[in-house]
Amino acid sequence: MDVSDLIDQLNDAQREAVCAPFSNQLVLAGAGSGKTRVLVHRIAWLMRVEQLSPHQILAVTFTNKAAHEMRERLATLFDHGAGALRSMWVGTFHGIAHRLLRAHWQEAGLPQNFQILDSDDQLRLIKRVYQELQVDDARWPHRQAQWFINGKKDDGVRAAYVKDDFDPFTKMMRSIYAAYEDACERGGMVDFAELLLRSHELWLKQPTLLEHYQRRFRYILVDEFQDTNSIQYAWLRVLAGKTSHVVVVGDDDQSIYGWRGAKIENIHQFQRDFSPVCVTRLEQNYRSTSNILNAANAVIENNGDRLGKTLWTDGVDGEPIDLYAAFNEQDEARYIVDQIKKWLDAGSVASEIAVLYRSNAQSRILEEAFIRADLPYRIYGGQRFYERLEIKNALAYLRLLVNRQDDAAFERVVNTPPRGIGNKTVETLRLLARDQGCSLFDACRGALANNVLPKRASGALTGFLDLLDALDDSAHDRSIAEVSRLVIENSGLLDYHQQEKGERGQVRVENLQELISACRSFEPEEEDRPALEAFLDRAALDAGDAQADDYEQAVQMMTLHSAKGLEFPHVVLCGMEENLFPHRMSAEEPGRLEEERRLCYVGITRAMEKLVLTYAENRRMHGKESFNALSRFAREIPSALINEIRMNAVVTRPAQFQSPRASKADAHGLNLGQSVRHHVFGEGVILQMEGRGTNVRVQVNFAAEGIKWIMLQYAALEPL
């Protein structure tokens, strides 16, 4: 049998994985090492050489897109095309679980036409449960309960088995979870997490059915295994039993989803639970230059408890990695824009360029810089800053301070955060406003004056109007940054999102704090116009038409988490600072710093030809000014791979090499070797100067803080 088309184009490690005898396999597939090719060719090998039927193979992917790509690639390897593969099960964990439950709905205890709840449907059902239980959603936010329920299901835990240990939070969440389970049973509804949990229980409760599928699926293949959670791993173990062979493909160095339940320990546990396991390492990279791979290897080797591998390429060394030290986030964004313009002028296509960042809140400054430079951009896998829910809510409050007749803003926040003003009350106000030809705010005043509404609704509306008046009173003679801070805090928005558990709540809080920074740095173009009005107009314009249309070539902007699985010739990884990346919370949770380092490894390995790292020594973010050191991840890259970039200006040398005539900075009266004092860093000595006119920055060795660059335009140094 000729199998040359299956193995001739493979390297030695890939061929080893594809041609392995029947066994349990762990394929450690490094970034850009051709893991999809190995998966597809392994399946083809099983059918051609081992004579397995497609009916006997189950392939689990992590996205529907990956499943579709796998089917297409397999079809090209068979004369009969996709038709011959129709009986093979290929899909995501959730997709396969759904298929099982549809086929065996009776055994699973479900109605035949059970309904799948998406995230929004699930949240609406939780809100109904709150009403039934009369739960105070101001104290226990709806999304907090949603996060709790999904987390417990991902861990395979039903409400009846949740232990509260007399903890009020867990006790409340358990009661909501139990009522939610009852509501789902009554309505014949299944959420996404339930699909896996219910199908796992199906295996355990129906041993005859389990035995049928164990006999059928002689070979099970799982992609992106490092991202599996507890219930997915348990589901796989039960299905595999003692007779099926399992091959898992993954990379422990790219496990970056611990915050949403992924268990990196699964990839370690696999070797114990499925012993003996044949381990193959795919280390040859077909994506990046040698310098980029060496940087990635140097960073990730600082993590302990790795299964271990080293990426390499037989390609070129490539360019060194540029590292730019910006004075602040504005300077960082300016440099990134300038660098992208150079790439475009040299013939690069915009879609081949990506800007990656750790936090969603970083996108605001970058978006503004792109808009000013008229560079087309697209936020990949996320929303633009001013389109995010929490930002639109905060802006709605600010809009009401400017204009109480703004119906859209009124309706958006009248019950946000929840304050007991339901849809029925709002609908009554809409009808009154339509009949009277007035705004919702005026209709509200009229309804309260004429006792149109029930007592509870009247009390809640009165509280809302009093809140607006109080916010208005506190806004007098304050900067728009102070006004935004007061609105975000006193409206309850900040507390509301702080109570959300997990990454979502943290991101929303950071975005709200970033809005304060946006207000602080805003400079109105018209001096005679109120600053708040001008800022709201700017926000509306930035949200309206800045992002490129789908058909346009555009620079890709995204978080590092969104970048996994993608690749770009040119990559900028910005915000390489301690407390930002690694995130400041990484020191508080076991294993979090290691996951942050894996996230950096993922970011570095997105770059094919050119990687640029940037950081700001002075960053205003989340409403606060911070002075952070260069990220440890950047410091872990060997200096031989780094090309440090200075400002586009004259650079002076350290004092011992400087001639007397050239030792003075333009118009600032400072000399190299001079002792100075900074209002934050304390006393230090000037080492270097660069720039001209208002664009001068000074390198100072501070006694307490070490060496830092200071931009004299923004922060004065006092001679001693």
Steps between C-alpha positions, in 0.01 A plus 500: 500500500646834397499741793765734366252788481442460875860499622737639236437865594536439874807557713637220718301588813178548305552167324558330837166630629308414184641147456497396867359153579167471681560667836401790718693803376594842632618730223665811645455740211691826527372820345513489120613137493226364271273330753191517279690323222603229747142451622360476150771268373470279810129453429575422136770251609254323731255455214744410223759293685322377814178450303278680749162618375417872536211368712755390763674837538404793722689829457448779753598858414462821699320707238249429228736672257775250586258210451403630157866547401580144611221356286613700197862387534398138543282518190803594290679181610225265379387427148135492600520841670291609796224244437717214624554682830137571580478232770801636691415717797697827492405793719547695820439350844172691519399406147559129556325509839203669335491231230496230768221663697287546188542132416437379857271763646285250684794331672634845593168600658428778252201586282553418134492864394716637782617859455862616515557822693770736381668732748237775468211253532663351807536841661134580436397174668721579799327837530162322513635272772606808697146632482357169621743487793479878562880525491651848523686532170683810623673286763523181292546603133341275239827439318663393824246217524548414132875473552449283810255261331714451190814455709341229712367320194847513340629333816226237477318614814119517528331745737419221747872429545622857547646537849443841653696449827274768650633755247216749422612550140516129416173438685321764291656383173406138579137595553494695171672210322242252634206721395662551160534123456129460579405771251707331227339163572149649487568682174702227329802730470871419484782755524845450345663371820209261549568333165828353627379430852180328381680289240761398762219393730349312205815285483488428871127425522472296180784243499353311204495817292854584612619154398345549155697819437818355648478214249427744220771760558820297492708813450442842659703808407487826698649832388609789728504259793665753734174700494273222630314555827403251771175375347649462153785291634262285706273455196798385292628256765163331536444470124850366432474231766766231473463409134503819293826662398532872561733752337508848646677791337589804704765730639533558872695819416188644337253432782360851558136447595524404866277796586211334317545150634771339284717262701862487389547201730284292263789475253721368784229273639446341158830313519398344831137421419564361150834328561689384303513816289718560194629862515604686184634854497441724199769766539581609146323829437387603152377847594760720664861606458769351720539818707130506585504131598811543713329786684190287561712207625695726736181635656311173543791307648454708817179306572535189712315167467508506119492189286777669308578579139708753304373664184744525209496577130728430206403843367680833531610671820291802405505849646563565869207581725449874539438632852371855535495678836225761481464780751123447531211324329454786252863476391462122474194531273677762286799271450277205407316708241829624353637146484188371325519782245857396421390141443216613275729734305737207448224299334341306787125446502305636799340163579851352542560724803371431852517703820460281808432612856434338838199707605198614299534843659828557313313520170356848567828691461595290199162554334529875544850498350382293202206734442723810509741337256214384274622141522227236447478254789273224620450365853523124465277291724380798702333837503645844459550684825201734476271215392554290812195457722648648818636802309168567327327486839742748656470732199120483528520639854731778380262575212213540748702755693531701180144442377218344705291471182728231355252210482752240385733578791208510747367161393846344502582577863163546672547149639877461459624393747173325597291715733156339474370685192353229279397482136137567588588832664717603207223410255257717698746790473532443126122519455478815712783663304332415170159630613642819648756557224779532753822326604516195724655717772207744490255207487668363810457832681135511397432141602644564845310825546168339404549168683465300180733220609488242781671599822806275454561621143452863609755458777756349263449775238524770765831350612628509142404865447656592836818324389512708178451820700774401744738419215416833339568690822836328550606579142515878547849652464665163451710365216336248269736234640368569850143504373544166328657351812213619718241372252664158469531462877178662624274352233588154629655388168841437654368293790267313264784378279741445789255240629521306174735209545764397254673674210185671366444709813867588530515616138189715539636669811827573318310644205301732726822619660646551153205724414612729782846510341341588165321794663816616673703510179223655287569846359199681345561662163246778574589702808154654541319164505439298820766231522256222590284568194805501275627175652166325449497610136854367452404167657197470272709574192773255602237230550318581178717448198861447601533127458563369151220323314527124453608535139779751572866420558564589865755459776384236749477603865426239765569367847765234539230247587321572171823457303545130577494296181576797275819614329620826344819606319525812720402506869516775760470379859435814705476575871795282600505623859486349845147516650351519152669197345539298712171626639517639852266225624733223382688502829182436699398161356707180482606424145380834365850636425583186303182542296592863432838382373329246275286785368818693415635191324180485294536868411862470391430196283225680307775693316637355178761753384514802730420546870493836677465536877402831659458623854429830673692615805212723602149373423163648589259211496188395690477859622839494671857596416758226546874469459577139420820316418556318174317166506700206629394317183687752284799480734504121459578538128878487437642845431668367184153464346386853595542824308421791733330789320547860608294805414555646153735767626858586592626263768765613749738261669562431868669779694845345502506503116337841452683812394430814707353689204237234430402427857200731532142410396321756285340772712469283812814601685600146594841337462622144476624378836279752684305399814123553471175424685178354353163536679440123488838328465700721735866595453724381218780581256459582127668240278379583147291751305334482162272715289459869424274783602187376677577140405786440744521200726761428765633173637542518877646248745273536804634383835176324595345407164794428270548630144200665329434727202315824580326717239562863604189614314286314755703466819743760632834413660612733778878564506672437835 
